[in-house]
């Protein structure tokens, strides 16, 4: 569908010099920064500039709800401007409706939930849940809002784990799977279910008794809280090592990137976008590393499963001291 519509745009652009009535193709921009066509050098050499233009226009000017089989270009509606403001939340509502009671034709509508004065510019907010990397891919620009800086960490239960089957069953019972992706957003707390999943993956040794079937209905509640110091130490070390490995893959530091962006340099627009994305990812990675570094410092202060269990049985006081019962 995508390639077919891109070919249509390509053909229209090739002929637009003699078909001046096709207004939408005349007013579309001559280039876009959202070109990401993954093909071999040989295949790319066969493509003409006009086709790359068509594919980029298609990628950057369709609405987020209209993907897959519903991918369309909508004249005029796609010209509504996305503001580059840090805290802009007002947006238009996108929708579709039937033309008539028995009609199969769909009518695309734009509705604003706020009043608009005569002469005021109508603005739209694209895809609130997308990262800057996705923004660059789809639209050819990025935003300065903190919540656009996102890094996805993929965790998984290795098949070599001796408790693989039990852990997988527990994960699936709680809406997760053998692998799970967690999106970290700059300036926000850890993603829900991440810590329980990490504790599950790291569960072993003397803590493995919690994987017994007798705990199956309650184990996730236990995983919501620290299990043991060794388990908590392991997840902190694994996450911090992953962050350090990811950061070492970048050839520049945050400071060097920010100097490039703020140093008055005239950068190629695509290079500026790439630097903006990577500096955001690095900040998220440093944030994650900082969170688990702080947890390492607090390990001695956490209350673990055994202590909680003793308190439930009345065998430990509020300060964790063991209560010895003397026979009457």
Rosetta blueprint (number, residue, H / E / L):
1 X L
2 X H
3 X H
4 X H
5 X H
6 X H
7 X H
8 X H
9 X H
10 X H
11 X H
12 X H
13 X H
14 X H
15 X H
16 X L
17 X L
18 X L
19 X L
20 X L
21 X L
22 X L
23 X H
24 X H
25 X H
26 X H
27 X H
28 X L
29 X L
30 X L
31 X L
32 X L
33 X L
34 X L
35 X L
36 X L
37 X L
38 X L
39 X L
40 X L
41 X H
42 X H
43 X H
44 X H
45 X H
46 X H
47 X L
48 X L
49 X H
50 X H
51 X H
52 X H
53 X H
54 X H
55 X H
56 X H
57 X H
58 X H
59 X H
60 X H
61 X H
62 X L
63 X L
64 X L
65 X L
66 X L
67 X L
68 X H
69 X H
70 X H
71 X L
72 X L
73 X L
74 X L
75 X L
76 X L
77 X H
78 X H
79 X H
80 X L
81 X E
82 X E
83 X L
84 X L
85 X L
86 X L
87 X L
88 X L
89 X L
90 X L
91 X L
92 X E
93 X E
94 X E
95 X E
96 X E
97 X E
98 X E
99 X L
100 X L
101 X L
102 X L
103 X L
104 X L
105 X L
106 X E
107 X E
108 X E
109 X E
110 X E
111 X E
112 X E
113 X L
114 X L
115 X L
116 X L
117 X L
118 X L
119 X L
120 X L
121 X L
122 X L
123 X E
124 X E
125 X L
126 X L
127 X L
128 X L
129 X L
130 X L
131 X L
132 X H
133 X H
134 X H
135 X H
136 X H
137 X H
138 X H
139 X H
140 X L
141 X L
142 X L
143 X L
144 X L
145 X L
146 X H
147 X H
148 X H
149 X L
150 X E
151 X E
152 X E
153 X E
154 X E
155 X E
156 X E
157 X L
158 X L
159 X L
160 X L
161 X L
162 X L
163 X L
164 X H
165 X H
166 X H
167 X H
168 X H
169 X H
170 X H
171 X H
172 X H
173 X H
174 X L
175 X L
176 X L
177 X L
178 X L
179 X E
180 X E
181 X E
182 X E
183 X E
184 X E
185 X E
186 X L
187 X L
188 X L
189 X L
190 X L
191 X L
192 X L
193 X L
194 X H
195 X H
196 X H
197 X H
198 X H
199 X H
200 X H
201 X H
202 X H
203 X L
204 X L
205 X H
206 X H
207 X H
208 X H
209 X H
210 X H
211 X H
212 X L
213 X H
214 X H
215 X H
216 X L
217 X L
218 X L
219 X H
220 X H
221 X H
222 X H
223 X H
224 X L
225 X L
226 X L
227 X L
228 X L
229 X H
230 X H
231 X H
232 X H
233 X H
234 X H
235 X H
236 X H
237 X H
238 X H
239 X H
240 X H
241 X H
242 X H
243 X H
244 X H
245 X H
246 X H
247 X H
248 X H
249 X L
250 X L
251 X L
252 X L
253 X L
254 X H
255 X H
256 X H
257 X H
258 X H
259 X H
260 X H
261 X H
262 X H
263 X L
264 X L
265 X L
266 X L
267 X L
268 X L
269 X H
270 X H
271 X H
272 X H
273 X H
274 X H
275 X H
276 X H
277 X H
278 X H
279 X H
280 X H
281 X H
282 X H
283 X H
284 X H
285 X H
286 X H
287 X H
288 X H
289 X H
290 X H
291 X H
292 X H
293 X H
294 X H
295 X H
296 X H
297 X H
298 X L
299 X H
300 X H
301 X H
302 X L
303 X L
304 X L
305 X H
306 X H
307 X H
308 X H
309 X H
310 X H
311 X H
312 X H
313 X L
314 X L
315 X L
316 X E
317 X L
318 X L
319 X L
320 X L
321 X L
322 X E
323 X L
324 X L
325 X L
326 X L
327 X L
328 X L
